[in-house]
Amino acid sequence: MSDAICATSALQPAGPFAPAEREAVYRAIQSRRDVRGQFTSRPIDEGTLRRLLTAAHHAPSVGLSQPWNFVVIRPDEVKAKAQAAFARANAEACVMFPDAQRPLYSALKLEGICQAPVNLCITCDHTRGGPVVLGRTHQPEMDLFSTVCAVQNLWLAARAEGIGVGWVSIFHREDLSEILSLPAHVSPVAWLCLGHVDELYDEPELQVKGWAQRLPLDDLIYHETWGRNETGQHAG
């Protein structure tokens, strides 16, 4: 069998989804939220968790390197260590903001580590694929970007399953490495809180609470060169 025939046999149709399927994808994207305080106590069954991890594992990765691992965390004592690490970092973060913003920052709930039934740390193994990886020869950080694609896949799948996800990023990475006994060549990329939710905000919580607003899409689209709008003018 020729190489051309082998390549053809591996292909599949690439047409658009049916309208209802397409709408479901966009609904998941647009209604996804960073969940912090709406978790219920209902456990996540193993089948659902497996589907979420499968979705993450089907993310694109540079050179098909698949640099991710998934550390599933359920014990309260491990969650408590992570929550303590967050609290230390969060106290440091608060004083980094201007005085006028600190009261609102302190009022925001920025994690649900102990409330969520499942915590999940998605890591990046910088040695995955060997010393030379297709696509990383000139941008070695592409392994981190690939891992973030796995996070996004899981997040959208979770939305479709009615599972809330909260990404907790206010950590010293070395604290997470110590808590999870990560080897030196593995970086913690995303600490996620997962759990069933009955309600979600209509808009991002930080928007609802006045911290930030979604930027207009048209202000973020340039043509051909940086700052050039569709009329050919450069933004001021």
C-alpha positions, -999 to +999 in steps of 0.1 A: +000+000+000+014+034-010+021+062+015-006+083-003-032+056+003-021+051+039-025+089+045-059+090+028-072+061+049-065+080+081-086+110+071-122+117+081-148+143+070-141+178+082-175+195+075-193+217+101-212+203+130-250+201+129-265+234+141-275+221+176-240+206+181-223+238+170-245+258+193-236+235+222-199+242+217-203+280+217-226+277+247-200+259+267-174+285+257-196+315+265-211+302+297-179+288+312-171+305+345-142+304+370-160+290+400-149+299+435-178+296+459-207+278+443-195+242+448-220+217+463-210+187+484-221+162+458-192+140+448-180+137+412-184+101+400-155+083+385-170+081+351-175+118+349-140+125+361-126+101+336-144+119+308-130+152+319-095+138+320-100+122+286-111+156+272-079+172+286-057+144+272-071+151+237-058+186+237-034+197+210+003+196+220+034+207+202+051+177+185+024+155+200+046+156+231+016+155+256+036+170+284+008+169+309+001+148+340-030+149+362-026+148+399-061+141+415-064+153+450-092+143+474-078+140+510-086+170+533-051+171+546-036+178+512-062+204+504-055+221+537-018+223+528-027+239+495-052+263+512-025+274+536+000+280+507-027+300+490-034+321+521+003+330+524+006+341+488-027+359+488-016+381+518+014+390+497-007+397+467-031+420+484-004+446+493+008+447+457-024+465+446-031+502+451-046+512+485-080+520+468-083+484+454-073+465+485-107+464+502-123+449+471-095+425+467-098+413+502-136+408+498-132+386+467-133+349+472-104+336+451-104+299+458-126+269+467-098+245+476-114+230+507-150+233+495-145+215+462-148+177+463-119+172+439-088+193+434-067+186+403-032+198+396-022+197+359+015+196+355+040+200+326+069+175+322+096+195+305+115+163+295+085+147+278+094+138+242+131+138+248+158+166+244+146+177+210+109+180+204+093+190+171+079+225+174+099+233+205+133+238+188+129+276+189+102+281+214+108+258+244+079+273+263+055+256+239+052+227+263+036+250+288+013+264+262+003+228+253-005+221+289-028+251+291-047+237+261-054+206+282-067+229+310-091+246+286-103+213+271-111+200+306-128+233+316-152+233+286-160+196+290-167+203+327-192+230+317-210+205+295-211+181+324-224+206+349-191+206+368-177+239+380-140+246+377-119+272+395-083+279+386-063+289+417-032+307+406-021+326+437+006+303+448+044+301+450+050+272+425+077+257+448+050+253+475+029+232+451+059+212+441+067+204+477+031+195+486+028+171+456+064+159+457+069+169+421+103+161+405+125+190+394+117+186+357+079+189+363+062+223+368+027+228+383+007+247+357-029+247+370-044+240+404-081+234+397-110+230+421-138+208+407-173+202+419-209+201+410-226+235+408-263+244+408-258+280+397-234+301+378-230+339+373-244+352+341-212+371+336-176+365+350-177+370+387-149+396+387-171+416+362-202+412+384-182+425+415-167+454+397-131+443+395-128+444+356-149+444+325-147+424+293-129+444+266-147+451+233-135+425+207-132+451+179-106+470+200-084+438+200-084+430+163-056+443+142-049+438+105-015+429+089+005+449+115+002+458+152-023+486+158-038+487+123-076+485+122-097+473+093-098+507+076-060+508+075-057+534+103-034+529+133-049+531+167-038+561+187 
